[in-house]
Amino acid sequence: MNTTADINAPIRILLLGSGTEVGSSLLQLSKEKNEFFWICPEESLLLDVNRRAELDDMQFDVVIDALSLRYALQSDYEKFQSTLQYFSDRANAPLIMISSARVFSGNKEVPYAETDTPDSTEPYAQALIAAESIVLSNPDNIVLRTGWLFSGQGDDFVCRTLGLIQDGVNLAYKDDLIGSPTPVSDLVRVILSMVNQGHYGAENKGVYHYCCAEEISWIRLVEAIVATSGQFDPKAQVEVEAIGDSFPEVQETSAMQRQSLSCRKIFNHFGIKQRPWRSKLRSLVKELYKAN
């Protein structure tokens, strides 16, 4: 990434999607870190091709796309893709796009590697695949795919599950997916490490994968949420027993779609290790109940 004359100057990061789950967490979790300076344009600016001059006037060392994960199904996502093309064509600062394991169909029996070709035909995946192609047209850019994100903010699956428990709604989840839950705070750690290393000389580019260390089926993840909730809500304990009765320990997993990722490359290139997700999930559920 670009270097500056003053080695003590902060890294200037242009953040696309500062109001998203990932974007707001990047800002919140780095607010005590003086080595980063954040530039956060409004989404309206990013979607308006007639306002490119305003982007031209901005000075930054790296661009982070935290918007695509949330925005890929929007009707005007093509406008944002043109902005990604604009930044990739400028080539004066690398771009890191946050993407998803959902670009893969899930038909592979082992975690997906960076060398696997995205093959999902779902509209959301197709939009992300198109954006990835734009970003990777510049060899200095990075696409970072991640797993099932949770933060306890907004409408993520942890909040939705807790809401259903409190409302007394039956948790009728299908057990047809295997993946790796990943707290947004852990993804933020990874992104900032990549930014730092790139700014100070690391030349690693292209596609990388990061998710937490343990695979789990979707219903077992719901069970993990509910089990922790049972310490605070009697309704949750009823759901734990119902899930246990409906889904025995021995499951046939061969027919499940696997949305998990191999993360050896990011360790080999950046020294970034996978962390477990269970302790963070338990802490988050406790915090959400205490806040209510």
Secondary structure, 3 states (H helix, E strand, C coil): CCCCCCCCCCEEEEEECCCCHHHHHHHHHCCCCCCEEEECCCHHHHCCHHHHHHHHCCCCCEEEECCHHHHCCCCCHHHHHHHHHHHHHHCCCCEEEEEEHHHCCCCCCCCECCCCCCCCCCHHHHHHHHHHHHHHCCCCCEEEEECEEECCCCCCHHHHHHHHHHCCCCCCCCCCEEECEEEHHHHHHHHHHHHHHHHCCCCCCEEEEECCCCCEEHHHHHHHHHHHHCCCCHHHHHHHHHHHHHCCCCCCCCCCEEECECCHHHHHHHCCCCCCCHHHHHHHHHHHHHHC
